[in-house]
Amino acid sequence: MGTGFHWEPFRIDVNEYDEVQLFWKTMNYNEDVKLIKPYKGVHIPFVFDDEILNIKTHIDYLQASRVKYENVFIALCNPPSSK
């Protein structure tokens, strides 16, 4: 979501949530995510992390994700150059 986007809360039932969760856990990265535009030419894999996803507030989620995955993201986006 970009700047100025107005987000409205929504509800899904347990079965819908389980279906979405099962998709994320079992998706074929090469087939199901190939339409997502790569960042700097690098496909960043989706990480299903129960610890992070169980965080209740958005800002806490963002902070915890950054602490846990920032170095991984930086390494993927800035591979060592071969001279």
C-alpha positions in Angstrom: 0.0 0.0 0.0 1.3 3.4 -0.9 1.1 6.8 0.7 -2.4 8.1 0.9 -4.0 4.7 0.8 -6.9 4.3 3.2 -7.0 0.8 4.7 -10.1 -0.6 6.2 -10.0 -3.5 8.6 -11.7 -6.7 7.5 -12.5 -10.1 8.9 -12.0 -13.6 7.7 -13.1 -16.8 9.3 -10.8 -19.5 10.6 -11.3 -21.6 7.5 -10.3 -18.7 5.2 -7.3 -17.9 7.4 -6.2 -21.6 7.3 -6.5 -21.7 3.5 -4.4 -18.5 3.1 -1.8 -19.8 5.6 -1.6 -23.2 3.8 -1.0 -21.4 0.5 1.9 -19.3 1.8 3.5 -22.4 3.4 3.2 -24.7 0.4 3.4 -22.4 -2.6 5.8 -23.1 -5.3 8.1 -20.1 -5.3 9.1 -20.4 -8.9 5.5 -20.7 -10.2 3.4 -18.8 -7.7 5.6 -15.7 -7.2 7.0 -15.2 -10.6 4.7 -12.3 -11.3 6.1 -10.3 -8.5 8.6 -7.7 -9.8 12.1 -8.4 -8.5 13.9 -5.8 -6.4 17.1 -4.6 -8.1 16.8 -7.7 -10.3 16.8 -10.0 -7.2 13.8 -12.1 -6.2 13.4 -11.8 -2.5 11.9 -15.1 -1.1 8.8 -14.9 1.1 9.6 -16.0 4.6 6.8 -17.6 6.6 7.9 -16.8 10.1 5.4 -17.7 12.8 7.3 -15.6 15.4 7.1 -12.5 13.3 3.6 -13.1 12.0 2.2 -13.5 15.5 3.1 -9.9 16.4 -0.1 -7.9 16.9 0.8 -4.3 16.0 2.1 -3.2 12.7 5.0 -1.1 14.0 6.2 -3.9 16.2 5.9 -6.3 13.3 8.0 -4.0 11.1 10.6 -3.5 13.8 11.0 -7.2 14.5 11.2 -8.1 10.8 13.9 -5.5 10.3 16.0 -6.7 13.2 15.6 -10.3 12.2 16.0 -10.1 8.4 17.7 -6.8 7.5 21.1 -8.5 7.0 19.6 -11.2 4.8 17.9 -8.6 2.6 21.0 -6.5 2.3 23.1 -9.6 1.3 20.5 -10.7 -1.3 20.3 -7.2 -2.9 24.0 -6.5 -2.8 25.8 -9.7 -3.8 29.6 -9.5 -3.7 31.0 -8.4 -7.1 33.4 -10.6 -8.9 36.4 -8.6 -10.2 
